[in-house]
Amino acid sequence: MRNAAFVFLFSFVCSTVAYADETSELEQAMRQLESAKQALIRAQKSANAGLKSRLYFDYQKAHQDINTVKQGINFYINGDRAQPRDPRKLKSLSGYYDKVRKN
C-alpha cells in the first residue's frame, strides 16, 4: 500500500514538473516571437523604400502570422479547456511572405 501511494505521489509530482517546464518553454517561445516581431519592424524600416522591384516582403502578413501563433500559445496556456473552440474562428498561417508589387 505504501508503495502504491509513493508511486502515485511521484507520478503526480513528475507530471506537475513536466507541465511547469512546458509552460516555461512556451512562455519563452512567446518572448522569442515578440523579438521576431521587433526584428521585422527594424527590417521594414531599413528596407529600401525607393527600390521598385517586382517582389517584396509582405511584413503585414508576417506580423499577422506571428500574432496567430502567439494567440494559439496563449490560448493553450490560459485557455478554458471546458469550452471547445469554434473551428470557423481558427486562423491558418499563410507561410508566403513575398508580394507582387502593383504598378
Buried (B, 14 or more C-beta within 10 A) or exposed (E): EEEEEEEEEEEEEEEEEEEEEEEEEEEEEBEEBEEBBEEBEEEBEEEEEEEEEEEBBBBEBBBEBBEBBBEBBEEEEEEEEEEEEEEEEEEEEEEEBEBEEEE
